[in-house]
Amino acid sequence: MKRILWFRRDLRREDNPLLSLDGEVLPVFIFDTNILEHLEKNDRRVSFIFQAVLKLKEALRQKDLDLKVFFGDPVEIFAYLETLGFDEVAASGDYDAYARQRDIRVSHILHFHYLHDTYIFEPNEILKEDGTPYLVFTPFYNKAKAHFSKQHLSAYAVAKGQRLFGASYEGMTVFKGQQQTCLPLAIESLGFSENIPNVESPKIKLDRLKETLHTYETDRDCMHKEATSHLSCDLRFGTISMRAVLRFLAEQKKQGVKTEPFFRQLVFRDFYAYLLYHFPYLEKENYKYRFKGIENEVKYDLFCKGMTGVPLVDAGIRELLNTGLMHNRVRMICASFFTKDLLLPWQWGEAFFAKYLLDYDAASNILSWQWSAGTGIDPQPYFRIFNPYMQSKKFDKEARYIKKWIPELAFVEAKDLHDENFLFEHQTEGYPKPVVRHKEAALRALEYFKGRLK
């Protein structure tokens, strides 16, 4: 059996099902031009992936394997590789619309061997008694928790019978002036620029999580605290396996640490991928209601610049623009403000986050925005509207997070930054007054939504 091992959302050697397959293999990674051509040249995700690919290539060499790196359309690349005598391509499942369509096209060229890796459960593993997918998270979670077993913790070992396939790659030199067997020395060879520092090891993040897991349930919503795992990028691109995280939780549980709040969030991640798998039209369309939002370029532009005059919202946007990351609680508050206070289309906000989030995951981002807009499956009720001032007072009482990202407000008292009336009545140099009054905006949103419920 001659098999191509296609690395995608699993950029690691350890605990990788691809490396458990015997036979003559060719590990490959493809910088997909169908994706790259739509990205900014300083996109942080390309930097993250590039660094991960470098590390993976070195790790495979230590096992007498190598990673061949291609740049182009995957369908064209596999059409070429098929001529070298391969029998199949193996890859872990990827469930967004583009990935599924791409994989179908590749399967017309080579037999496609799917492996489960990215999530805890396979898309059809947790179903209702009638065989249909769950539409509400709580019963999904209860079924998932009951179904969870040691099987979901088992690590994959590298197959002893793997050997590297050797072939000529004439015509497949994809980086100018370099042979295909070599990875480019710099990301500039891809036409992109380096935009993040060296990435911290996920193992270091797990070690740090040992110190904070016991307070995760109470502190995870406090955006000024280092209370979360910071593993979202690693899980998104597979630089750590989900099973490794689950084994870590199992070990912590043995030591008496309360792990269910963290486990629940991992299952929530599964749930969104599960919904997008079963209802792919959700990428662009509402599941329920005719809430389309009202297009307003001026308000949209203020939001995207972090200049709405609402401190917590603007702090979140500035964190995103500067780092590619945003605290999860702040993401929800920003999305609520965008879709309800500003009444903008959720698709606009989703696309904006998609452009800048380093940990961007189609399912998590799309379904989170639909949840906030009240249009998705198991959404936040349309009449529940976050008050950004109450949220900042509750979770950032001393305004540490706000002041970190909005230096213009450094000398404003924290209590005043949680007071909408103060912000309207006092102009801070270099920082705008709020673009809307929350109470008025919330009432307007309720009227808008009620008029479209029928």
N, C-alpha and C positions, 0 to 999 in steps of 0.2 A: 504494500500500500504506500503510494507516494502522496503525501498530504501537505497542503499549505496551511500553516497556522497563522490566522489573520488576527493580529492584536488590534484592539479598538478601545474598548472601555475597560481594559484589563492590563494596564501597563506596568506589569511586575512579573518577577519570576516565581516568587513564593506563592504557594497555594493557588496555582493557576491550572484550571482543568485542561487548557490547551496543551500543557506540558506533560499531561498524564497519558497522552496518546502515543502508542508505540509506532515504530516504522520509520521510513525515510521522510524527513520533514523539512519544510522551508518556512521558518518564521518570517513574517512580513509585517510592516506597518506602512500604511498609505496616507500621505498628506493629501486629502481629498480636495481637489481643486473646485469641485461643485460647491463645497462649503467655504473654502478659503477665499474664493473670488468675491464673496459677499461681506468679508470682514475688513475692518480697518487694519492698516499695516502695523499698528502698534497694539493689536488685540492681545490682551494678557493671556488668554487661553492658549494661544499658539506658543507663547513663551513657556507656559507651564508644560504643555505637551512636549515641546522640543526638549526640555530638560529631562522629562520622564523617559522619553525615547532614548536619549543618550545613556541614561542609567540602565535601562532595560537591555540595550545592546551590550553594554559591558558585563552585566550580570549573566546574559546568555553565553557570552564568550567563555566565561568561567566554567561553563558546563559543556564546552566543546560544541556549542551551537553559535549561530550568529543571526542578527536581525537585518534583513534586507529592507531598505527604506525606499519607497517609491513616492512619486509626486505626480498626480494626474487623476484621471477618471478611473475609479475602481473597476468598472466594467471593461474598459479598454485594457487595463493592466492584467486582469484575470483572463481575458481573451488571449493575451500574449502568453501568460504562464501556462495556459492549457496546452499550448503547442509543445511544451517541454515534457509532457507525459504525466502530469499529475492526475490523480484519481478523484480527489475531493479537496474542498476547502473547509476548514473547521473554524468556527468563531462563536463567541458568546452572544446571546440574544441582545438585540438592540431594538427598541419598540416604538420609536417615534415614526411619523409617516414617511419621512425621507429615507430613514434607515431600512424600513420594511420594504419599500419599493426598490431600493438599491439592491437589497439582498435577493429579492425575487429575480431581478435581472441577472445577478451573478449566478444564481442557481440554474439558470438556463444554459450556462456555460460549463459549470462543474457541479457535481453533487455537493450539496451544502449540508454540513454536519453541525447542527446547533448544539451548543453547550450552555448549561445554566450557570450563571456566575454573578451578575451585577446586583441582583436583589435576593432577599431571603427566600422568597417563594417564586415558583414559576407562575406565569399568568393564569393558568387554568387549575392551579393547585388548591385554591381557596374559592369554592363555589357554594351556592345555596343548595338545598336538598333537591331542587328541581333542575339543577345544572346550570342555572343562570348566575351572572355575576352579582355580587353585593353592590348596593347603591348607597349604603350608609356605613360610615367608618366603624362605629361601635360594634355592630354585629360581625363585621369583617374582622375586627381586631380580636373579638372573643373567639371566633372560629380559628383564626390564625394562631392565637396563643395555645389553644387546645391541641392544634395540629403540630405545633412546633416540637421537634425531637432532636436527639443527638445527631441524627443524620444531617441536620442543618448546620452542625458545627464541624463536621469532618473535613479535614484538610486534604488537598490533593498533593501527591508526591510526584516528582519528575520521573517519568518512565525510564527505566534502565535501557530499554531497547531503542530509544530515539537516536537517530544519526542524521547528520546534516546532509541535505540534498545538494549536490554540486552541479552547477550548470553555467553555461555562458550567458551573459546578459547583454549581448550586443543589441543595440537599438533601444535599450532601456535605460541609458544614462539620463537621469532626470535632473541632476544638478549640474549646472554648467561647469565644464572642465574637470569633473570628478567621475570616477567609476562608480557604478551602482553599488558595488560592494562596500563603499565608504559612505559614512554619514557626513554631511557637510560640517565643516569646522565651526560655522557660525550660522545663526538663524537668518542672517541677511541673505544667505543663499536661497532662502525660500521667498525672499522679497518682503520679509517682515523684520521688525526691530525688537530687540530685547526690551521687555517692559515690566519685569518683576525680578527681584533679587533671587538668589539661590533658594530653592524651595525647602522648607523644613521637613524632615523625615516624619512620616506618619507614626513611626514607632515612638518618636519623641513626644508627639501629641498624645498618644495613648498613655505614656508615662505621666504626663501632666494631668491627664484626665483622672488618674488615680487619686490625685489630690483634690479634685473638685467634684467628683461624681457624687459624693455624699451630700453635697448642697445643690446638686443640679436641679432638683424639683423646685426649690424655693428661689434660686438665683438666676435661672436660665433666661428669664424675661427682663432682667436688669441689664440694660445695654451697656452700662459703664463698667460692668464686672467681667472678668475673664472666667466665665462660668460655663461656657459651652466647649465642645470638643475641637472645633476648627477642622473637622475631618471631611467637611462637605466636598471640597475639591478632590480629596483623595478617593472618596467613594464615587464621585462622578467619573473620574478618569481611571479608577481601578488601580491606583498605586498602593492601595491596601485592599485586601479582600473583605467582603462583608462577613465571611465566616471568621476571619481573624478578630473582627470587632465583637462578634457574638461570643467567641471563646473568651475574650477579655472580660466581657460582661459576666459570663458564667463563672469565671474565676473570682471576680469581685463579689458576686452573689454568695459564693462559698464562704467569703470572709465577712459576711454580714452586711454588706453594702446594699442599699436599696437601689436596684437597677431598673425596675419596671418603667419609671418615667422616661428613661433614655431609650429603652427597648421600644416603647410605644411610639416614639418619634421615628425610629427606624422602620417600624411597620407602617406608619403614616406615609413615609417615602415610597414603600412598596405599593400602598393603596393607590396613590396617584398614578404610578406607572401602570398598575393593573387597570385603572379606569381608562387611561389613554389607549391601552392595548385593546380593550373591548369596545371602546367608543372613540375611534380615531378622528371622527369629525369634530371632536371638542377642541382640536388645535385651532380652529378658526371660528367655530359656531357655538352659540349658547346651547346648553342642555335644556334650560327652561326660561320662560319669560322672554319678552321682546325688548329687553333693556339694551339699547344700542349706544347710549350715551349721546352727548352733544359735542360736536367738533368745535374746538376753540383753540386756535393756534397760539394765541397770546398766553392763555393760562397754561397750555402745554409747555411752552417755552420757559416760563417761569419755574414750573415744576422741575424740568430737566436741568435747570441751572442751579437748583437749590436756592431759589430766590422768591419763594411764595410768602415769606414773612411769618411762616409758622415754624418755630425753631426746631422742633423734633423732626418734622418732615424734611426740612432743609438740611439738618445735620445728617440724616440718613442718606440723602441724595449725594451730599458731598463726600461722605464715607465711600459710597459706591464709585463715584467718579475718580477718587484718589487711590482707591485700593482694589476695586473690583469686588468688594465684599460689602455686605450689609447685615447687621444683626437681624435675626428672623422676626423678632417682635416688631422691629422698625419696618421691616418689609410689609407686614400686615397693616400697620398704621398708615404707611405711605400709600398702599394700594386702596385702602378705604377712603383716604382723603382724595385720591385721584378720581375714583369712580363715583363717589357720593358727594363730597363737598364741592368738587370741581365738575362733576357729572361728565367726565371725559370717557371715551370708549375704552373698555378694559384692554382691547387689542393694542391700543397705542402704548399703554403702560407696560404690557407684557413685552412688546417689541423693544421698548427702551431698556428694560431690565435685561432682556436677552442680549442686547448689544454690549453691555458692560459687566455683567456678572461673571466672575471668574469661575464660579461653581455652577454655571447655567446648566440646568437639566430641563429639557422640554416639558416633561410631565409635571414636575414639581412647580415650575414657573407658571405654566398655562393653567393648571388646575388651582393653584393658589390665587391667581388673579380672578378666575371665575368664582372661586369661593368668596373673595372680597366683594366682587360685583353682585353677588347674589344670583348668578346665572348658571352656576355649575351643578354637578351632582353633589348632594349633601352640602349645600353652600351655607355660608353665614346668611341668616335671614336678611332680606332687603331692608328691613326696618331697624336692623342693628347697625349703628353707625358709630365708629370709634370717635371719641372726643380727643384730639391730639394733645390738648392741654392737660386733661385729666390723666392721660396715659403718661405724659412726661413727668407729671407730679408724682405718680405712683411708682414708676420704674426708673426715673432719673431725677430724684428729688433735689439733689444738689447741683443738677445741670452739668455734671462732669462730662457726659457724652456730648451734650449740646455745645458746650464751650470748647471741647476738643476740636470739633469740626467747624465751628463758626467763631473764629477769633474776634469778629466784630462785636460779639456779645460777651467777651471775656470779663468786662467790668460791670455788667448788668447783674443785679442780684438774682439768685436762682428763683426765688418766689415770684419775681416779676416775669420771668420767662415762661411760667406756667399760667400767667394771667393774661387772657386775651384782651381785656379792656386796657390794661397797661400798655400792651404792644400797639394798640390802636391810638392811644392818647399820647404816647411818647415816641418820638422819632429817634432811632439810634443811628449815628453816622455810619454810612456805608451799608446799612441793612434796611430793607423795605418794611412797610407796614403790611399786615396780613392781607392777602388778596381777596379773602372772603371772611365774613363773620360766621363762625362755625354753626351757631344756633340757626341763623337764617338759612345757611346752606343746607343744613340737615332737613329743615322743614321743606325746602324747595325739592330736595331729593325725594323725600317721602311722597310728595304730590306727584312728582314725575313717575315714580315707580308704581304708585297706586293706579295711575292712569293707563298703565300698560300691563296690568295683571290679567285682564280678560282675554 
